Amino acid sequence: MAKIAMKSPIAELDGDEMTRVLWKWIKEILIVPYVDLKSEYYDLSVDERDRTADKVTVDAANAIKRLGVGVKCATITPNQQRVEEFGLKQMWKSPNGTIRAILDGTVFRAPVIVKGITPLVPTWRKPIVIARHAYGDVYRDTESYVKKGEKAELVITGADGEKRHTVFDFSDCGGVTLGMHNTDKSIGSFARSCFNYAVDLKQDLWFATKDTISKTYDHRFKDIFQEIYDADYVDKFKAAGIEYFYTLIDDAVARVIRSDGGFIWACKNYDGDVMSDMVATAFGSLAMMTSVLVSPDGFYEFEAAHGTVTRHFRQHQSGKETSTNSIATIFAWTGALRKRGQLDGLKKLVDFADRLEKASIDTIEAGFMTKDLASIYEGSAVTLSSRDFLTEIASRL
C-alpha cells in the first residue's frame, strides 16, 4: 500500500541503552512500513554528547524550535559512575534539562489507562495529569564541594554594588553547597501553560510549592501564578466550570492520594519529576506515562517519562531476551506524528497516530503484554518479549 505522506520533518532525538534498541524496533515494525517518515536525526547518546561537548543537544533543541515538533528517546544523565563507565570528559548536565531550558514551557505527563489494570490507589478512577515546570531549579544548578574552614556565600552583583548573603560557615567540617535559580519570565510561561491546558481539558488545576519554608524562592512561584490567574483567567475558569487553587506540596500529596483523579497537578521542576513517577507507578507502570513539553511559542517535544532501562539493556547485551514495555516510547512517536499532522493539515497522519495508540491499548486489553504489566493484570496474561510485543501490536494495527 502507499505510505502516508509527510510534508515537513520532525526532529528525531535518539538516546541510550534499552530505549535506543526499542526506538529502532518501533520505527522498523510500527512506523516506517506505514509512514513515509521525514525526520532530522540527532544522536543524543552519551558518547555522542561527549564527543561534541554537548553541542548535539543544543542543535537538537534548536531543531525542535525550527521544525515545531520533536520526538525524543530516553537518555543517560551521567553521574560519577557513568563518567567512569563511558570515559567521559566531564559530568554533562541532563540533556532534558538543556532542551527544556532552550524551549521553556511546561512538561505535561499523563498515564495511559487500560482495562484490566486497576490503580494501586483504589480511589483513582480518572487520570491525573502532572504539569511539571521545565526550567531551572536543581536541573540548572551550580554545585561545589566545600572544605573545612571555608564559607559559602550568595553574591548578587548589580549597578548598586554587591549584596552578600552567608549560606553557611563550614568552620567545623567540610560539606557541599549548590546555587539554583529561576526567572519571572519562565515562571510566568509555566503558569500560562498550566492555565491554558486546564481550560482546554476543562479540568481543575492544583498548584503546590513549599512557600512556608522557602519564603522568597517558592513564594515567588505562588505570587506569579496568582497574579496571572487574577488578571487573565478567572472568567475563563468560571466559564469552563473548573477551579484553580494553591496548596502546600505536602498537603497536595495528601489530597491527591484521597482524590478520584481527573485534575491537573502543577509542580515545580523537581517535584514534578518525582511525583510523575509516583503517579505513573500507581496507575500501573512507569512505562505507561506519556510526556510532552509545550513551549509558550508553540513548540512541542514528545518523549517517554522513564529512563533508559539499564538493567534490561545489560540482559540484551548478553544475548538474553527482555520483556521491556515500550508503550510510553510508542506514544511519544504517536504524539509527535499527530501534532505534525495537525500542524500540516494531514488528516491521514493524525488518524494513523490514533490507530497506533488504539492498537497498542487493544493488545494489552486482549491479554498480550510485557512482564511489568502481566504481574498486575486482572486476567489471563500472555507475557511477550520486547520485540514480540511490538509485532503483536503490528498485527492489530
Secondary structure, DSSP 8 states (H G I E B T S, - for coil): ---B--SS-EEEEE--HHHHHHHHHHIIIIITTTB---EEEEE--HHHHHHTTTHHHHHHHHHHHHHSEEEE-------HHHHHHHT-SS----HHHHHHHHH-SEEEEEE---TT---SSTT--S-EEEEEE-S-GGGG-EEEEE-TTEEEEEEEEETTEEEEEEEEEESSS-EEEEE----HHHHHHHHHHHHHHHHHHT--EEEEE-TTTSTTHHHHHHHHHHHHIIIIIHHHHHHHT--EEEEEHHHHHHHHHHS---EEEEE-HHHHHHHHHHHHHHHT-GGGEEEEEE-TTS-EEEEESS---HHHHHHHHTT-------HHHHHHHHHHHHHHHHHHT-HHHHHHHHHHHHHHHHHHHTTEE-HHHHTT-SS--EE--HHHHHHHHHHH-
